[in-house]
Amino acid sequence: MTRSSGFFDDVEARFGTVTAVVNNAATARYGPLDDFSPAEDRGGEIATKLTGALFMARRGIQAMRADGHGGDILFVASLAAATPWPFHLPYAAANAGVEQAARTLRLELEGTGIRSPRSVAARPSAPTSPPARWRTAARLTPTSSGSA
C-alpha cells in the first residue's frame, strides 16, 4: 500500500466520499546544479512534487469513480514551471511535470465527471535574487533577467 492509499483510506473512513484532491506538496534545495553533491538526493524533491501528485491524483480518481459522483483534481505548480529561474532547476523541472500532468489528465478524464482544471500557478516562496557567490559563478549580474 502506498502512503497515498493509506491517506485516502483514512480520509474516507473519517469524512466519507472524496470529491476533491488538491496536490500542493513540495520541497526544494536551491543552488547551482553543479553545487549538488552526488550524495544529495534530488530525486526526493522530484518525487515529492511530481510523483506524489500523480499518486494522489490516481487514488483520487479511483475513489471518485468508485463513488460515481465525479469530482475535482487540482494541481498547484510554481511559476518556476514556466519561467526560467536560475538555481532552482530540480524544483522547476518537477513543477513543469506537474503542469503537464494536469494538462494530460484533463484530456484523459474528459466526459467522466472528474475534472482536472488548469493547474494553479503559485509564487515561489524562496528568494528570487541569488546570493552573490552564485551570480559570480554563473556570470550573472544582480539586475540580470536570469540568462547567462
C-alpha positions, 0 to 999 in steps of 0.5 A: 500500500502506498502512503497515498492509499493509506491517506485516502483510506483514512480520509474516507473512513473519517469524512466519507466520499472524496470529491476533491484532491488538491496536490500542493506538496513540495520541497526544494534545495536551491543552488547551482546544479553543479553545487549538488553533491552526488550524495544529495538526493534530488530525486526526493524533491522530484518525487515529492512534487511530481510523483506524489501528485500523480499518486494522489491524483490516481487514488483520487480518481479511483475513489471518485469513480468508485463513488460515481459522483465525479469530482475535482483534481487540482494541481498547484505548480510554481511559476518556476514551471514556466519561467526560467529561474536560475538555481532552482532547476530540480524544483522547476523541472518537477513543477513543469511535470506537474503542469503537464500532468494536469494538462494530460489528465484533463484530456484523459478524464474528459466526459467522466465527471472528474475534472482536472482544471488548469493547474494553479500557478503559485509564487515561489516562496524562496528568494528570487535574487541569488546570493552573490557567490552564485551570480559570480559563478554563473556570470550573472549580474544582480539586475540580470533577467536570469540568462547567462 
